[in-house]
Amino acid sequence: MRNTVKILVMLLFTLALVSWSSVAIKDSYKCMVQLVNYEGEAAYIAVSLINPEGEYEETLHVMGKDERWYPDLTSWWPFFENNKEIDGTSGASIAGGERRIFVLNIDNDKLDTGYKIRFETSVEEQKYYEQDAEILLTSENVKGKFEGKGYIRYIRMIPG
């Protein structure tokens, strides 16, 4: 009877160890987005994890709470419709000249493997930017500053 209990305990321990090791560990990165000064409505921004094949893999953060405007983020929208999960909480949209600080939680096994973080922006009745900023997810880039191409003036990231 004692051997049976020992074997059962060892099996449970091994199962717990294997289960724990297969859980992805997420690292946190503080991210600040500074927008350019522009006239018009506040920008909606989707921050996504893009896999090495260039496909959406995860929505990390959304700025803009009113889902009726999400289709204006035309590349991200079909992915969101099929995967309504957002890793980070969505926040209010952000107006021209403003900045926002938030945290991105990213599986650490994505670092230095060809993944990118895409910042997609849209402003009502103005231009849409599929890749306002796109940052290669590397150990060096998670502590850098990056220029945007549209509404985003720059993005700063630091491990957090």
LOZA-913884 format. One line per 10 residues: number of its first residue (from 1); for each residue x, y, z of N, C-alpha, C. Coordinates in steps of 0.2 Angstrom, whole numbers, plus 5000, padded with zeros to 4 digits. Layout:
BEGIN
NUM	X:Y:Z:X:Y:Z:X:Y:Z | ...
//
This chain:
BEGIN
1	5004:4994:5000:5000:5000:5000:5004:5006:5000 | 5010:5006:5004:5014:5012:5004:5017:5014:4997 | 5019:5008:4994:5022:5009:4987:5017:5012:4982 | 5011:5010:4983:5006:5013:4978:5005:5020:4980 | 5005:5022:4986:5004:5029:4987:5010:5033:4985 | 5016:5031:4986:5022:5034:4984:5022:5035:4976 | 5020:5030:4973:5020:5030:4965:5015:5035:4963 | 5009:5035:4966:5004:5040:4965:5006:5047:4966 | 5009:5048:4971:5012:5055:4973:5017:5057:4968 | 5021:5052:4966:5026:5054:4961:5023:5056:4954
11	5018:5052:4952:5015:5053:4946:5011:5060:4946 | 5008:5061:4952:5005:5068:4952:5010:5074:4952 | 5015:5073:4955:5021:5078:4955:5023:5079:4948 | 5025:5073:4945:5027:5073:4938:5022:5077:4933 | 5016:5075:4934:5011:5078:4930:5010:5086:4931 | 5011:5088:4937:5010:5095:4939:5016:5098:4936 | 5022:5095:4936:5028:5098:4934:5028:5099:4926 | 5025:5094:4923:5025:5095:4915:5020:5100:4914 | 5014:5100:4917:5009:5105:4916:5011:5112:4917 | 5015:5113:4922:5018:5120:4924:5023:5122:4919
21	5027:5117:4916:5032:5119:4912:5029:5121:4905 | 5023:5119:4903:5021:5120:4897:5017:5127:4897 | 5016:5130:4903:5012:5136:4903:5017:5142:4901 | 5014:5146:4896:5019:5151:4894:5019:5156:4899 | 5025:5159:4900:5027:5164:4905:5027:5171:4901 | 5023:5175:4904:5022:5182:4900:5027:5187:4904 | 5030:5191:4899:5034:5197:4902:5030:5203:4901 | 5031:5208:4905:5027:5214:4905:5032:5219:4902 | 5029:5224:4898:5033:5229:4895:5028:5235:4895 | 5031:5241:4898:5028:5247:4898:5028:5250:4891
31	5023:5253:4889:5023:5256:4882:5020:5263:4883 | 5023:5268:4880:5020:5274:4880:5019:5276:4872 | 5013:5278:4870:5012:5280:4864:5010:5288:4864 | 5014:5292:4860:5013:5299:4859:5011:5300:4852 | 5005:5304:4852:5002:5305:4845:5005:5312:4843 | 5004:5313:4836:5006:5319:4833:5000:5324:4835 | 5001:5330:4834:4996:5335:4834:4992:5335:4828 | 4986:5333:4828:4981:5333:4822:4974:5335:4824 | 4971:5338:4819:4964:5340:4820:4959:5334:4819 | 4954:5334:4823:4949:5329:4822:4947:5324:4828
41	4944:5319:4827:4942:5315:4832:4948:5311:4835 | 4947:5308:4841:4952:5304:4844:4953:5297:4840 | 4959:5295:4840:4961:5289:4836:4960:5283:4840 | 4958:5278:4836:4957:5271:4839:4964:5267:4837 | 4966:5264:4842:4973:5260:4840:4972:5253:4843 | 4974:5248:4838:4974:5241:4840:4982:5239:4840 | 4984:5236:4845:4991:5234:4846:4990:5226:4846 | 4994:5224:4841:4993:5216:4840:5000:5213:4839 | 5000:5207:4841:5006:5203:4840:5005:5199:4833 | 5010:5200:4829:5010:5198:4822:5016:5192:4822
51	5014:5186:4820:5018:5181:4820:5023:5181:4814 | 5029:5177:4813:5034:5178:4808:5031:5177:4801 | 5025:5174:4800:5022:5174:4794:5018:5180:4792 | 5018:5185:4796:5014:5191:4795:5007:5191:4797 | 5005:5186:4801:4998:5185:4802:4996:5187:4810 | 4990:5190:4811:4988:5192:4817:4988:5186:4822 | 4991:5186:4828:4991:5180:4832:4987:5182:4839 | 4988:5188:4841:4985:5190:4847:4984:5198:4847 | 4978:5200:4850:4977:5207:4851:4979:5209:4858 | 4984:5213:4859:4988:5215:4865:4984:5220:4869
61	4982:5225:4865:4978:5231:4868:4974:5235:4863 | 4969:5238:4865:4965:5242:4861:4964:5249:4864 | 4964:5254:4861:4962:5261:4863:4956:5263:4859 | 4951:5263:4863:4944:5265:4860:4939:5259:4862 | 4935:5261:4866:4930:5257:4869:4924:5255:4865 | 4922:5260:4860:4916:5259:4857:4917:5254:4851 | 4915:5248:4851:4916:5243:4846:4913:5245:4839 | 4908:5249:4839:4905:5251:4832:4911:5254:4828 | 4916:5257:4831:4922:5260:4827:4927:5255:4825 | 4927:5249:4828:4932:5244:4827:4933:5242:4819
71	4928:5242:4816:4929:5240:4808:4933:5245:4805 | 4934:5251:4807:4938:5256:4804:4945:5254:4804 | 4947:5249:4809:4954:5246:4809:4953:5240:4804 | 4953:5241:4798:4951:5237:4793:4955:5230:4793 | 4962:5230:4794:4965:5224:4794:4965:5220:4800 | 4964:5223:4806:4963:5220:4812:4956:5217:4813 | 4951:5221:4811:4944:5219:4812:4942:5212:4811 | 4944:5209:4805:4942:5202:4804:4945:5197:4809 | 4951:5199:4811:4954:5195:4816:4951:5195:4823 | 4949:5201:4825:4945:5203:4831:4938:5199:4831
81	4935:5200:4825:4928:5197:4825:4929:5189:4826 | 4934:5186:4824:4935:5179:4825:4938:5177:4832 | 4941:5182:4835:4945:5181:4841:4944:5186:4846 | 4938:5187:4849:4936:5193:4853:4940:5194:4859 | 4945:5190:4860:4949:5191:4866:4954:5196:4865 | 4955:5201:4870:4960:5206:4870:4964:5205:4877 | 4971:5204:4876:4975:5202:4882:4975:5208:4887 | 4976:5214:4884:4976:5220:4889:4969:5223:4889 | 4967:5227:4894:4961:5230:4894:4961:5235:4889 | 4955:5236:4886:4954:5242:4881:4953:5248:4885
91	4956:5253:4882:4955:5260:4885:4952:5265:4881 | 4951:5271:4883:4948:5276:4879:4952:5278:4873 | 4949:5280:4868:4953:5282:4862:4957:5288:4864 | 4962:5290:4860:4967:5295:4862:4967:5300:4856 | 4967:5307:4859:4966:5312:4854:4973:5315:4852 | 4973:5319:4846:4979:5322:4844:4983:5325:4849 | 4990:5324:4849:4994:5327:4854:4995:5324:4861 | 4990:5319:4862:4990:5316:4869:4995:5310:4869 | 4996:5308:4875:5000:5302:4876:4997:5297:4881 | 4998:5291:4880:4995:5286:4884:5000:5281:4886
101	5000:5278:4892:5005:5273:4895:5001:5267:4897 | 5003:5261:4895:4999:5255:4896:5004:5249:4896 | 5002:5244:4899:5007:5238:4899:5005:5233:4894 | 5010:5230:4890:5009:5224:4886:5011:5218:4889 | 5008:5213:4889:5010:5206:4892:5011:5202:4886 | 5017:5199:4885:5019:5195:4879:5022:5189:4882 | 5021:5183:4879:5024:5177:4880:5031:5178:4879 | 5036:5176:4884:5043:5178:4883:5046:5173:4878 | 5042:5168:4876:5045:5163:4870:5044:5167:4863 | 5041:5172:4863:5040:5176:4856:5046:5181:4855
111	5050:5182:4860:5056:5187:4860:5061:5184:4855 | 5064:5188:4851:5069:5186:4846:5068:5180:4842 | 5061:5179:4840:5059:5174:4835:5056:5176:4829 | 5056:5182:4828:5053:5185:4821:5046:5188:4822 | 5043:5188:4828:5037:5191:4830:5038:5199:4830 | 5032:5202:4828:5032:5210:4828:5026:5212:4832 | 5026:5218:4835:5021:5222:4838:5018:5227:4833 | 5012:5226:4831:5009:5231:4826:5005:5236:4829 | 5005:5242:4828:5001:5248:4830:4997:5250:4824 | 4991:5249:4824:4986:5250:4819:4982:5256:4821
121	4981:5261:4817:4977:5267:4819:4972:5269:4814 | 4967:5272:4817:4961:5275:4813:4958:5281:4816 | 4957:5286:4812:4953:5292:4815:4947:5293:4810 | 4941:5294:4813:4935:5295:4809:4936:5300:4804 | 4934:5298:4798:4934:5303:4792:4941:5305:4790 | 4946:5301:4792:4953:5303:4790:4956:5297:4788 | 4963:5297:4787:4967:5291:4784:4967:5286:4790 | 4968:5280:4787:4969:5274:4791:4976:5271:4790 | 4980:5269:4795:4986:5267:4795:4987:5260:4797 | 4987:5255:4793:4988:5248:4795:4994:5247:4799
131	5000:5250:4797:5006:5249:4801:5009:5256:4802 | 5005:5259:4807:5007:5266:4809:5014:5265:4812 | 5015:5260:4816:5022:5258:4818:5022:5250:4819 | 5027:5247:4817:5028:5240:4818:5035:5239:4821 | 5035:5235:4826:5042:5234:4830:5043:5227:4830 | 5049:5225:4828:5052:5218:4828:5053:5217:4836 | 5050:5211:4838:5050:5210:4845:5057:5206:4847 | 5062:5211:4848:5069:5208:4850:5070:5210:4857 | 5075:5207:4860:5078:5209:4867:5080:5217:4867 | 5083:5219:4861:5085:5226:4861:5079:5231:4860
141	5074:5229:4856:5069:5233:4854:5064:5234:4860 | 5064:5230:4865:5059:5231:4870:5061:5236:4875 | 5066:5239:4874:5069:5245:4878:5071:5251:4873 | 5067:5252:4868:5068:5257:4863:5063:5262:4862 | 5064:5267:4857:5060:5272:4855:5059:5271:4847 | 5053:5272:4845:5051:5271:4838:5047:5276:4835 | 5048:5278:4829:5044:5283:4826:5038:5280:4823 | 5032:5284:4823:5026:5281:4819:5026:5284:4812 | 5022:5282:4808:5021:5284:4801:5015:5288:4800 | 5010:5288:4805:5004:5292:4804:5002:5296:4810
151	4997:5294:4814:4995:5298:4820:5000:5297:4825 | 5004:5292:4825:5009:5291:4831:5015:5294:4829 | 5017:5299:4834:5023:5302:4834:5029:5298:4835 | 5028:5294:4841:5033:5289:4843:5030:5285:4849 | 5034:5279:4850:5032:5274:4855:5038:5273:4858 | 5038:5272:4865:5043:5270:4869:5041:5264:4873 | 5046:5259:4873:5045:5253:4877:5050:5252:4882 | 5049:5249:4888:5054:5247:4893:5051:5241:4896 | 5055:5236:4898:5053:5230:4901:5050:5233:4908 | 5045:5229:4910:5042:5232:4916:5040:5228:4921
//
